[in-house]
Amino acid sequence: MPGPAPHLRLVPIILLTACAGSDTYTRVESVRSPLLGPFESYTSPADVRRSLPAQLPWRLVTDSRLPPGDPRPAYDWLTVSLAGYADLDRTGELVLTFFNDRLASTTFYPDDPEGYMARLGISALRYDTGAEVRRPPFTLIRAATDYHGRRFVSWEDERLRRQADRWIMRFS
């Protein structure tokens, strides 16, 4: 009995490739989304660092990487903190989070949370409601209070968050 026609032998290979997904978890999208101030998603740590004033201390918070030889796709997180950062004429701590060497989110802890919120001028945001605001093309803005009682505003590219979530669902 003859096997399947030669063109049908490719179907399982094509389906396996499609099911595995073409998500490399490191691709840099051409459309970036605005985060805090001058920052845009998908910017590399080196490019972000070059854009900052030299006097701002770049303090490493976390640098989490898969062990060498791990067969899974990249899942690297880098978080840095910048004390004394100023946005909208308010100072505070800026936390930058990179997923696989792409800026995924910015979080600002203003020294004067109420004054900063007034300057930010997004009426739907309040620290105590958990409300979120979406800004085109892919930015999600939140205001909240962390477990230390510190108020913050964060800007996140939803695509990178979804990509990290997909990685967890597939490979953890």
Solvent accessible surface area in square Angstrom, and as a share of the most:
residue,aa,sasa,rsa
1,M,231,1.03
2,P,123,0.78
3,G,53,0.51
4,P,79,0.50
5,A,40,0.31
6,P,96,0.60
7,H,126,0.56
8,L,91,0.45
9,R,136,0.50
10,L,99,0.49
11,V,66,0.38
12,P,74,0.47
13,I,106,0.54
14,I,109,0.55
15,L,101,0.50
16,L,127,0.63
17,T,91,0.53
18,A,71,0.55
19,C,106,0.63
20,A,73,0.56
21,G,30,0.29
22,S,97,0.63
23,D,22,0.12
24,T,77,0.45
25,Y,2,0.01
26,T,63,0.37
27,R,109,0.40
28,V,78,0.45
29,E,50,0.22
30,S,110,0.71
31,V,80,0.46
32,R,86,0.32
33,S,0,0.00
34,P,63,0.40
35,L,9,0.04
36,L,1,0.01
37,G,50,0.48
38,P,109,0.68
39,F,10,0.04
40,E,81,0.36
41,S,0,0.00
42,Y,8,0.03
43,T,22,0.13
44,S,36,0.23
45,P,22,0.14
46,A,53,0.41
47,D,65,0.34
48,V,1,0.01
49,R,132,0.48
50,R,173,0.63
51,S,81,0.52
52,L,22,0.11
53,P,65,0.41
54,A,108,0.84
55,Q,149,0.66
56,L,26,0.13
57,P,76,0.48
58,W,50,0.17
59,R,138,0.50
60,L,100,0.50
61,V,68,0.39
62,T,64,0.37
63,D,73,0.38
64,S,61,0.39
65,R,121,0.44
66,L,41,0.20
67,P,83,0.52
68,P,138,0.87
69,G,80,0.77
70,D,35,0.18
71,P,129,0.81
72,R,86,0.31
73,P,40,0.25
74,A,35,0.27
75,Y,42,0.16
76,D,24,0.12
77,W,41,0.14
78,L,23,0.12
79,T,21,0.12
80,V,0,0.00
81,S,3,0.02
82,L,0,0.00
83,A,58,0.45
84,G,52,0.50
85,Y,20,0.07
86,A,60,0.46
87,D,19,0.10
88,L,74,0.37
89,D,113,0.59
90,R,64,0.23
91,T,66,0.38
92,G,4,0.04
93,E,32,0.14
94,L,0,0.00
95,V,26,0.15
96,L,0,0.00
97,T,26,0.15
98,F,1,0.00
99,F,0,0.00
100,N,7,0.04
101,D,71,0.37
102,R,3,0.01
103,L,0,0.00
104,A,6,0.05
105,S,16,0.11
106,T,0,0.00
107,T,21,0.12
108,F,0,0.00
109,Y,33,0.13
110,P,10,0.06
111,D,107,0.55
112,D,62,0.32
113,P,35,0.22
114,E,102,0.46
115,G,14,0.14
116,Y,0,0.00
117,M,24,0.11
118,A,83,0.64
119,R,117,0.43
120,L,33,0.16
121,G,60,0.58
122,I,19,0.09
123,S,113,0.73
124,A,61,0.47
125,L,3,0.02
126,R,133,0.48
127,Y,15,0.06
128,D,104,0.54
129,T,75,0.43
130,G,54,0.52
131,A,32,0.25
132,E,79,0.35
133,V,23,0.13
134,R,149,0.54
135,R,107,0.39
136,P,109,0.68
137,P,63,0.39
138,F,66,0.27
139,T,1,0.01
140,L,8,0.04
141,I,5,0.02
142,R,78,0.28
143,A,0,0.00
144,A,28,0.22
145,T,66,0.39
146,D,29,0.15
147,Y,194,0.74
148,H,127,0.56
149,G,53,0.50
150,R,96,0.35
151,R,94,0.34
152,F,35,0.14
153,V,0,0.00
154,S,11,0.07
155,W,16,0.06
156,E,15,0.07
157,D,0,0.00
158,E,30,0.13
159,R,34,0.12
160,L,1,0.01
161,R,93,0.34
162,R,118,0.43
163,Q,9,0.04
164,A,0,0.00
165,D,63,0.33
166,R,90,0.33
167,W,7,0.02
168,I,75,0.38
169,M,164,0.73
170,R,111,0.40
171,F,63,0.26
172,S,105,0.68
